[in-house]
Amino acid sequence: MRSSNHRSSAAVLAGLLAVAAVPVAVLLSRQTAGVRLLDAVWAIPVGALCGIAALLFARGARGRIRRTLEQAGGAGRARVAGILGVAGICVALSAAIAVGFYELLVRLEG
């Protein structure tokens, strides 16, 4: 009988939040009056932290799977969560680079 592995479910949730944080913030800045695109910068650390949390939860889930001698389920979810976590960190880093270059261009312009 397989036992549940809640860490793998939490890892997938954190990974989805990591991947979606920056695009959702950009979408909200486009849809909401009075909110500029640069106001969506708050989502960058949120996405990075959720990506790190997804990786840590996935690591814990894989550890539980090993400790229970493969009796705990969630190996596939842990694998997907690791991929989502890395993707979320990549999205956050690319957004940070984009904002950094924008600020550099604004300072060089005027």
Secondary structure, 3 states (H helix, E strand, C coil): CCECCHHHHHHHHHHHHHHHHHHHHHHHHHHCCCCCHHHHHHHHHHHHHHHHHHHHHHHHHHHHHHHCCCCECCHHHHHHHHHHHHHHHHHHHHHHHHHHHHHHHHHHHC
